[in-house]
Amino acid sequence: MGPVRVRLHDEAVSIGSPKQRTLLLALLLNLNRPVSLDWLTGALWESEAPISAVANLRSYANTLRRVLSVLDDVEIVGKGRSYQLLAAPQRLDLTSFEQRAQSGRAALARGDFTAAMAQLREAIDLWRGPVGQGIDCEKPMAARLAALREQYMTVLEDHAEAGIALGACAEAAFGLRVLLGDEPLRERSWGLLMRAVHGSGDTAGALSVYAQARTQLVRDLGIEPGEELRHIHQALLNRAPLPLPRHRQLPSPRHGEGGTPGLTAPAGSSRSPVVPRRGHTVPRQLPRPMLFTGRERETADVVTALNRDEGLARVTAISGPPGVGKSALALQAAYAVADRFPDGQLYTDLGDVESPETLMRTRRLLTGFLTALGEPAPAPTVSTGETAAHFRSVTAGLCLLMVLDNALDAAQVRPLLPTGQHCAVLVTGRRGLALDHAQHLTLDPLTTQEALTLLTELIGARHMAASPEAAEEIVEHCARLPGALRGVGELLSGRPEWGLDHLAEQLRAGTGRVGDHSSAGQRLSSWLRAMYESIERTDPQAAQLMRALARRRDPDITPAIAAELVETSPAAAELLLDRLSDHRFLNSVGPGRYRLPHVFHTLSAILG
């Protein structure tokens, strides 16, 4: 960046006349792409090109060929009425700038502010002045150079944002004031300056910055400050925490694979992600999070997994028995990192399907994701495979979070996975999912204390204080599963006169008396019914056996017992038992031996 230069072994190579320098810059900005003589003529002379313009261009190109002949694998090629500069993108200093800028932006998006500061500082240090400094460029070229300057200023803002996050507010404020001195209409810079001044402990100063920004915008553009500035201003007035900044992507390079106005010796390369498109509504599909307590270690593990950098989309799979809280944990972690995925969050409940094996269902899900990202719906003639390939292409450069809830198996998940290295996916399912390059977490029931805390949140401290022993008994009857405890909370919210002692007695007796109260029974059974229905949709025969097993008093089961219950052969019954075990409705305790988890036996017994 800066003046146009050619260097060989750190020694400058003479380029020649100003017009030759301008031609070289024009070819660099269109690296590895043919550039027509008409465009080059407009770039060098605009509307007052001499009659000999084409002849002059050919002369300049021949001279540049001789200048560049000292560099290996760099060549100017004439094709018809066009010229093309051929060189590896890594020979150009702007390539290094863009790679560091993109890496820093990705680190900023995932919250790794230390890495972001380092990468962005390296990018800034490569900038030695305006691109093409000292060259008079006409309109076609001036537009390209303006885009590069915008890219540089965005990097300065990203660096300031990372510094503010790390507490280097004074340094960030200084750099932002310098930037605003040159570009006083950049609203993002004003917002970051407000954050930096506030972070230095000067709230009044931050409010003064807002007043300066408003004055500048109203005077020069006739507009009021935008939404983000207004939100920061309101938070400052209310002494409230400042809203999280909206991360912005760098503008797309406009010059092939990464051109620059300066050639250097070869450097190491790394793939730059495609910059996501803007101009559409960013999807925010995460459902409202559930009441959540405990699980600090598990939540931290999932957040860490979502933030890791592996060079491909991060996939984290959470498995565990029904009702153990997989979805609640996934949403808790997703909300914790949502702001690091500025291109949005996609969500779907894969268990809410009628025919999960069909390709049509996968195609409908992909179509929904694509339209949420601003893409047109694929035509009916487009196959599921083509739709999946298009989805991977669209998401390849996005910074996107996906939550795929209640997956039945890995085959259902694989077509929905993006490929972009800045994407992250959270998958929940009862069974462990064989997904390559995934982090796996198996979720266990809550500890007794965590379960009691959740029950307190659900029914209130007054109920808990009145019957602490009954509360502990109920928690154990529910096997410390959040899903079952939510059923208890719904029941007691509808029948508050019962109290914990009465409910504990019902659970202890297992006589079906809870089921006699239809509304209460429906509340408590809603969770259990959902568990049954989720398997009934995909395996009706196994669901029939599950209902029969839950009505038995003895939780231990063999294939012979199961065969009698559903009137089939022991061999067929064992296959059904294995499928129930896969779905985590049963525990396999040895060859040909299974056990029904206590919670299913208890709730099924009292509900009749």
NORZI-V767638 format. One line per field, one symbol per residue. ss: DSSP state (a for helix, b for strand, c for the rest). psi: psi as a letter, one per 30 degrees, with the letter a starting at -180 (. if undefined). burial: 1 if it has 16 or more other C-alpha atoms within 10 Angstrom, else 0. A space follows every 10 residues. Layout:
# NORZI-V767638
ss: ???
psi: ???
burial: ???
This chain:
# NORZI-V767638
ss: ccccbbbbcc bbbccccaaa aaaaaaaacc ccccbbaaaa aaaaaaaacc ccaaaaaaaa aaaaaaaacc ccccbbbbcc cbbbbbccaa abaaaaaaaa aaaaaaaaac ccaaaaaaaa aaaaaccccc ccccccccaa aaaaaaaaaa aaaaaaaaaa aaaaacccaa aaaaaaaaaa aaccccaaaa aaaaaaaaac ccaaaaaaaa aaaaaaaaaa acccccaaaa aaaaaaaccc cccccccccc cccccccccc cbbccccccc cccccccccc ccbbcccccc cccccaaaaa aaaaaaaccc cccbbbbbbc cccccaaaaa aaaaaaaaaa cccbbbbbbc ccccccccaa aaaaaaaaaa aacccccccc cccaaaaaaa aaaaaccccc bbbbbbbcca aaaacccccc cccbbbbbbc cccccccbbb bbcccccaaa aaaaaaaaac aaaaaacaaa aaaaaaaccc caaaaaaaaa aaaaccccaa aaaaaaaaac cccaaacaaa aaaaaaaaaa aaaaaaccca aaaaaaaaaa cccccbbcaa aaaaaaccca aaaaaaaaaa aacccbbbbb ccbbbbcaaa aaaaaaac
psi: lblkkkkjhg kkkkfbleee eeeeeeeefh kgkkkleeee eeeefbfhkl egeeeeeeee eeeeeeefff kkhkkkkkjb hllkjklkff fkffeeeeee eeeeeeeeeg gieeeeeeee eeeeffjglk kgkgkjkaee eeeeeeeeee eeeeeeeeee eeeefggiee eeeeeeeeef eeifgjeeee eeeeeeeefg gieeeeeeee eeeeeeeeee fglllaeeee eeeeeeeghl kklkljkklk lkkgibghll gkkllklkll kklkkklagl kkkigklkll kklaheeeee eeeeeffljg glkkkkkkll lkgfgeeeee eeeeefgefg ifglkkkkjf fileiffkfe eeeeeeeeee efggkkkklf fkleeeeeee eeeegeglik kkjjkhkele efeeffklfk fglkkkkkle lkkikkgkkk kkklllleee eeeeeeeefk feeefeieee eeeeeeeggh keeeeeeeee efffiffele eeeeeeeeeh fgfeffjeee eeeefeeeee eeeefeffie eeeeeeeeef fkfkfkklee eeeeegiale eeeeeeeeee eeggflkjgl jgklkkkeee eeeeeff.
burial: 1111111000 0000100011 1111111111 1111101001 1111110000 0011001001 1001100100 1001111100 0011111111 1111111111 1111111111 1110111111 1111000000 1100001101 1001100100 1111111111 1111100111 0110110011 0001111111 1111111111 0010111011 0011111000 0000100110 0110010000 0100101111 0010101111 1111000000 0111110000 0110010000 0110100110 0110111010 0011111111 1111111111 1111101111 1111111101 1000010000 1110111111 0111001100 0001001101 1101111111 1111111111 0110111111 1111111111 1110100111 1110110001 1111110110 0011000001 1111111111 1111111111 1110000011 1011011001 1101100001 1111111100 1111110100 0111110011 1100111111 0110110001 0011011111 1111111100 0001111011 11111110
